[in-house]
Amino acid sequence: MWIDPIIEELHAQRREHAARFGFDPHKIFSEFQKLDEAPSPVEDVPLLTLPPKSPKQALKAA
């Protein structure tokens, strides 16, 4: 069976994260809630808005 190194790295990071909270799901969930409530640096970045494409441009792009 082939082992994906990216998936293995993800599993290792999850184990390390869970170990910091003693593998207690309530503590892990509480930490995620705190992170979710914290202000995000992305919110200060203006969004890029583009004008809508005409139907002819949309067909050419496809």
C-alpha positions, 0 to 999 in steps of 0.5 A: 500500500502506498503511503502519501507523505502529505497525509502522513505529515497532516496526521503527525501535525494532528497528533502533536496538536492533540497532545498539547491538549492532552487528547481531550476533545473538549479542550481542543474544541475550546481552542478552535472556538477561541481561534474562530473568535479572534480577529483575522488579519485577512479581514483588513485586506480589501477584496478584488471585484471585477466587472461581469463578463459579457456573454461573448467573453464567457464563451471565448474563455470556455 
